[in-house]
C-alpha cells in the first residue's frame, strides 16, 4: 500500500497540552511515510501553547479551535473535510506513545471499506459492554477505539456517522464501529501497530463507564451484534 500524499493524522486536545510536543516528536520520527497532523482543539485556553509547539515542529500542523467541547466527534468533522483528498485517515489520542514505524504499519493495513485499529475487541455477551475479549492482531473485531486507527475516509461522507444520539456523543468510537461494521457491513480488524498510553488522571474513560454500557444496550436494540459473525 502506497500513498502519494501525506497521511493525515487526526487527534483531539482538551486537558493535556503538556503532551503535545511529545506527540509531535513521535510523528517527526516516522519512517516510510510522510504525515500531516490535524488537531481539533476542544479547549480555547490552550490555543497559544499548542500553536507555539507546532511552530517548532517539522510536521505540518493545522488546527481547528472549537469554542465548545464536542469530544472526539471533532475528529470526525476534520475527517469529513479530509476525505475529498485522502482515501484514508488515521486517528490517535493525545496521551499515546508510538514507535517510528507505527504510521507505516497502519498505512500498510489500509483497505477500502475497512478499518484497522490497535484497540480492538469482540463482545461475547451483547448487550453487556464489559464482557468482551481483546482481538489478536489481524483478526476481525466488533469494536475499534479511535486511539490508533486507520479507516477508509469515505465513511465520513455518510451522514449517519453524524447522527449519533446526543446523550452518547462522547462515546463516538462505539458509534463509528456500529456504523462501519453494522450499517455499512465494513470489515474491522485489529492492527499490528502498537501504541502505549501515558498514565494520568485526565482520561475521560472512567467517566463514561455507564454510558458505554447503556449505549451498547441501545445499539443492540437496533440490531447490532444480534446475528452470528
C-alpha positions, 0 to 999 in steps of 0.5 A: 500500500502506497500513498502519494500524499501525506497521511493525515493524522487526526487527534483531539486536545482538551486537558493535556497540552503538556503532551503535545510536543511529545506527540509531535516528536513521535510523528517527526520520527516516522519512517516510510511515510510522510504525515500531516497532523490535524488537531481539533482543539476542544479547549480555547485556553490552550490555543497559544501553547499548542500553536507555539509547539507546532511552530517548532515542529517539522510536521505540518500542523493545522488546527481547528479551535472549537469554542465548545467541547464536542469530544472526539466527534471533532475528529470526525468533522476534520475527517469529513473535510479530509476525505475529498483528498485522502482515501484514508485517515488515521486517528490517535489520542493525545496521551499515546506513545508510538514507535517510528514505524507505527504510521507505516504499519497502519498505512500498510493495513489500509483497505477500502471499506475497512478499518484497522485499529490497535484497540480492538475487541469482540463482545461475547455477551451483547448487550453487556459492554464489559464482557468482551475479549481483546482481538489478536492482531489481524483478526476481525473485531466488533469494536475499534477505539479511535486511539490508533486507527486507520479507516477508509475516509469515505465513511465520513461522507455518510451522514449517519456517522453524524447522527449519533444520539446526543446523550452518547456523543462522547462515546463516538468510537462505539458509534463509528464501529456500529456504523462501519461494521453494522450499517455499512457491513465494513470489515474491522480488524485489529492492527499490528501497530502498537501504541502505549498510553501515558498514565494520568488522571485526565482520561475521560474513560472512567467517566463514561463507564455507564454510558458505554454500557447503556449505549451498547444496550441501545445499539443492540436494540437496533440490531447490532451484534444480534446475528452470528459473525 
